[in-house]
Amino acid sequence: MILEVALIDVPAGSEQAFEDGYRSVKAALGEAPGVRSMRMTHGIESPTRFVLLVEWESLEAHQAFRDSDRFAVWRSGIGPHFAGPPLVEHFADVD
């Protein structure tokens, strides 16, 4: 299992528009092959920051999503609200 962590900043005042966009396209990611779970969180101390957490079966499953039509749908709903490119990293569990 791989955990994708994406830090997403949006311009001040566009938080609700980002949330609405996310809700409109979250199935494109959540129902993608290889997704075990997903969660979007909203910053309390930093209200213009969102954190996306996605558990993937593998890094290859994430790459397959990025290469799919689902990714274009996903990005079309949230991308217009980005303040800049998200910081995305992947993590593996420590046994």
Secondary structure, DSSP 8 states (H G I E B T S, - for coil): -EEEEEEEE--TT-HHHHHHHHHHHHHHHHTSTTEEEEEEEE-SSSTTEEEEEEEES-HHHHHHHHTSHHHHHHHHHHGGG-SS--EEEEEE---
